[in-house]
């Protein structure tokens, strides 16, 4: 009889263990989806994704793996990632050439620092040159970082609207910012439109001077900073995974806050890995450019559509889609 009672107890204990395991499976941590995204390999992007990459900032909803690539536009255009960065012109072009729709979730890189708005899209000429105004650029040879880039279209658009100079009245030369600045120094170019860290370096150099701050002009006209690039998502992926996409967006914003709060320390870490000067990177982020992840609405939406208009005016795209086709509404 005692053996039978012990057997019943053992069976009851085994049943309780099985039930606990089943309940743990039901109510324990669920398996998180992993999403690989592509971002730009610049200091601002590195700073604002450091929290995720280092594992210091995590989400209960999603695991995010970040790849950095200079060809982030092409990667998104090819459909190699569901989420990633795209510059304004590439995003506009993708609406006509990509085999799938892409939507913008938020502004990625803003041409405005966290503390001041010195901007980063600037037209440089040699120090003590004969240029006194952007009006003097008519008939000149001007370097741009990509003939179909967003900043080239913004430059041409503002040159036309503010000074009446058409694209046909200037000669555009494609090149990377460091190369373009060197051509200006040598006299091979009359001026160069530059952005990014090379622009910040030139801003404080002794042999070049700013002829035209495109970002300040843009802000004066449209009431907000120049939105240089977007955080984008494939529309089909968004439709199938809306909660995952929103979780990625929220995690990126949290990582940005983590990075900005540690700007001084992380700038030194960046220099340890990639070289350069920590004070320079801090200055660039605080005074010239920053990552915002701001929602595209109100004045920002109008500013973005103005850039689309610049791209269309140049014949790079044939039409401008409706805003509901372009931007994610949370």
N, C-alpha and C positions, 0 to 999 in steps of 0.2 A: 504493500500500500504506500509506503514511504517513497519507494522508487517511482511510483506512478505520480505522486504529488510533485516530486522533483522534476519529472519529465514535463509535467504541465507548466511548471514555473519556467523551465528552460525555453519551452515553446512560446510562452507569453513574452519572455524577455527578447527572444529573437524577433517576434512580431513588432514589439515596441521599437527595436533598433531599425527594422526595415521601414517603419512608419516615419521615424525621425529623419532617415536618409531621404525619403520621398519628400517630406516637408521642406527639408533643406534645399532640395532641388527646386521646389516651387517658390520658396520665399527667399532664397539666398541670392547672391549677386548673379545677375544675368550676364551672359557673354556679350561684350561690347563689340559693335562693328568697328573695323579698322578702315580708315579712309586716308589715302595717300594724296597729298596736294602739292602743287608746285608754286614756288614763290621766287621773288628776285633775290639775287645773291649780293645785296648791298647792305651797308651797315644798318640802316634803319630797319630793314626787313629782318636782318639777323638779330638785332636788339629785341624786336617785338615778337619774335618766335622763339627766343632763347628759353623762355620758361617751359614751353612745350618740348623742345628738343632735349633739354636737360632733365626733364621729368619732374621739375618742380611745380609745374602747373598741369593738372590732369582733370579729366572730365569723368563723371559717373556714367555718361551716355555714349561716349565715343572715344576711340583711340585715334590720334592724328599723327601721321608720319609726314614730315615735311622734306620735300626735295627742293633744292635750290638750283636754278638754271638760268643762264643768260638768255636762253631761248624760251623763256616762260610763255611768251605770246604764242610761239609756234607750237609748243607742247599742248596748250589749251585748244588752239585752232585744229590740231590734229586729233583731238579727242583722247589724248593719252592720260589725262587726269579728269576727274569729275569736278574738281574745284581748284582754282588757282588765280594768280594775278594776270592781268592783261592791261596794256596801256590803252588810252582812250581811242586812238586811231585804229589799233588792231582789233579792239572790240567792235568798233563801227564796221570795219571791213568784214569781220567774221559773220556779221548778219547777212552778208551777200554771198560769201564764198564757202563757208563751212557747210557740211552736209547735215548739221544738226543745229538747233538753237542754243544760244548761250545767253544767260541773263546776268546782270550786275547786281550783287547783293549790297555792296557798300563801296565807298571810296577807299582805296588802298593807300597810295602815296599822295600826300598833299604838298603843293609847293608853298608851304608856309611852316615856319618853325613853331615849336610849342610855345615859345615866349615872344618871339617877334616874327614879322612877316617880310623879311628881307628878300625872300623868294630865292629861286634857284635857276629859273629859266631866264637867262640874261644874254644880251647881245654885247660881245666884247670887241674892242678895237685896240690898236696899239696906244700906249700912253702918249699923250701930247699929239695925237693925230689931228688931222684937219676936220674930222667929223664933229659937228656940234649938235646934231639932231638926227633921229631916225629918218627924217625926210632926205638926208644926204645919202641914203642907201640906194636910191634909184640909180640903175645902171651899174651897180657894183657886184662883185663876186663874193658870195656869202656862204659860209659853211653851215650845214645843218646835220644833226645826228639822226639821219634816216630821212630820205626824201618823202616817205609816206608816214612818218611818225606824227604823233599827236602834236608835239611841240612845233614841228615844221609847219603843220597846217594852222596852228594857232598864230605863229609868227606871220605867215602870209595873210591870214584873215585880219589880224590887227593892223598890219602894214597897209592893207587896202582900206580898211574902215577908218583908221586914224590919220593916214597920210596920203591916201589916194594912189598908192603905188601898187600896181598889179604884179602878179608873179612873173608875167612876161617881161617886166622891166628890170628884173634882177637875174643873176645867174646863181643857181643853187648848186652847192658841191657837197656830196654826201661823205660822211666820215665819222669816226669816233671822236668824242669830246677832246681827249688829250691831243690827238693828231690835229684836229681843227685849230686848237689854241696855238700849237706850234707853227702851223701855217700862217696864222695871223702875225705871230712874232717875226717870222721870216719875210713877211710882206707878200706871200703867195695868195693870201686871202685878204680882202678888205675888212671883213668882219666875220664873226662866228656866233651862232646861236648855240649855247652850251647849257647843260643841266647836270645834275648829280654832283658827286664829290669833286670832279674836276672843275666844275663851275665855282664851287665854294673856295677851292684853292686859288683860282684865278681872281676871285673877288678880293682877296687879301694880298695879291701879288703886286709887285712894284713896276712891272713892265706892261701891264694891261689895264684898261679902264672900262667901266660899264658905260655903254652908249645908251642902252635901253633896257629897263627892267620890265620884261614882258609880264611877269606875275603881278607887279604892282598896277600896271595898266589894266590887266584883266580884272583884278579885284576892284579897281575904281569903276569899271563899267558894269560888272555883274554882281557886285556886292558881296562876293565870297572868294575864297582862295581858288587857285587853278587846280582842279582835280586831275592829277596826272595819270593815274591808273586806278583800276578797280579790282575788287575781289569778286570773281565771277564763278558761275556754276552752270553746268550743262542742264538745260531745261528738263530733259527726260529723267536725269538723275534726281533733280529737285522734286519732280512730280511723284517719283517712286519712293523717295526717302526724305520727306520734308522735315521730320524731326531730327534726323541725322545732320542734315545741312544746317539747321538752326543751331544744333549743338556745336558744330564746328565753328560757326560764326561767333558764338558766345565764348568758346574756348580761346579763339584768337584774340578777342577783345580783352579777356582776362590776362592772356600772356603779354599783350601790349602794356597793360597797366603794370604788370610785374617788371617788365624790362625798363619802362620809363622811371619807375621808382628806384631803380638801381643803375641809372645811366652812367654815373661816374665809375663805378666798379666794373660794369660790363664793358665800357669803352676800353678800359685797361686790358680786360680779358680778350677783347677783339684784337687789340694790338699785339698781344702775346701770340695769338694764333696767325694773324695775317700781316702784321707790321703796321707802320704808320705812326700817328701821333694821337694820343687819347684826347687831348684838349681840342684838337681839330674836329674829331668826330662828335664830341659833345657840343661844340659850337655849331656844327653843321645841323645837328638835330634840333637844337634849341632855337636857332635863328633863321634857318633856311628851308628845311623840309622836315616832314614828320609823317608817321603812319597814323591814320585816324579811324578807319573802319566806320566812318559816319554814314548814316542812312542817306540815300539819294532822294531828297525831297526838297520842296521849297526852292530857295535860291540855288542850292546845289544842283537840283534837277535842271533848272534854267541854264546854269553854267555849262552843264554837260551837253545839253541840247545845242548850245551855241557852238561848242567844239564840233559836234556832229555837223553843224551847218558849215563850219570852215572846211571840214573834210569833203563834204558834198560839193561846195563851191569849186574845189580843185578838181572835181571829176573823179575822185578816188572811189566814192560810192555814188550810186544813182538816185537814191532816195533816203529819207529819214523815217524809220519806223515810228509807230506810236509809242508813247512812254510805257504803256501797260505791257508792251511786248519786250521792253528793254530791262526793266527794273523789278526786282523781287519785292513784293509787298508782304511784310511779316504779319 
